[in-house]
Amino acid sequence: MAIFLNQDSLVVVQGITGSEGGKHTLRMVASGTKIVAGCTPGKGGQTVDGGAGEIPVFDSVAEAVEKTAANVSVIFVPPKFAKAAVVETVDAGVPLCVVITEGITVHDTAAFFQYAENSGTTRIVGPNCPGLITPGQSNAGIIPADITRPGRIGLVSKSGTLTYQMMYELRDIGFSTAVGIGGDPIIGTTHIDCLAAFEADPDTDAIVMIGEIGGDAEERAADYIKANVTKPVVGYVAGFTAPEGKTMGHAGAIVSGSSGTARAKQEALEAAGVQVGKTPSETARIMRELMTARG
């Protein structure tokens, strides 16, 4: 089992003929992802090297879906084209759209997120995210596939770098699925969405949740955990030393007054029964001890 992505996922890469799209296509294929198509307007009929064979390129996502039955789209297009790329994915009825692109305007993100919501068919992961990986099955995005193995921990994280660190530190235990949701002010899939999916997944025994300063996503997640999650959750909040009032890293990581501070988020999570590590390594150690105790 896994959440959102598995061995049956068939991926179309939007922007596959670009440098980033092409490079990460090879990485995804090497990790076992079934990439069945690429999409670049005006380059339909071409093929690109997929490492294990040539991948056909189509002018539109709709054509790619019709010809290959693709059910996941990974987007590597420049920011100014991202909104149109997501809308095209939604119109083609693709169930999962992973938006790797960073630097998309909040206005565009709000527009395509609402468009996807109204469709009722497409889940967005991102934007400005590393994507998601179900180790040993499929990898949609830029997460390194060789730093962990399949296991029974679920991971949801705002930070790409901390996603990688947590996967590596717990590599001997392994993960069911790791989801990098991104840290922009508006994102598609949230902590709560992933917590709900991991709670329902019979092959996920425990959950690591990584947040960061800014906004109230972690506080809302804490309320959700308290009311709905029966599996143990270990947390980490990045940004304890961040100066007040300054944007740090992700566009959403800004603290205003007492709202959105790491301390407030830690207190909310601990009140919901979540063990919160002071550092990423301590967070991994807490999870390791918890999993060892479970046998």
Secondary structure by P-SEA (a helix, b strand, c coil): ccccccccbbbbbcccccaaaaaaaaaaaaacccccccccccccccccccccbbbbbbccaaaaaaaccccbbbbbccccaaaaaaaaaaaacccbbbbccccccaaaaaaaaaaaaaacccccccccccccccccccccccccccccccccbbbbbccaaaaaaaaaaaccccccccccccccccccccaaaaaaaaaacccccbbbbbbbccccaaaaaaaaaacccccccccccccccccccccccccccccccccccaaaaaaaaaaabbbbbccaaaaaaaaaaaaaaac
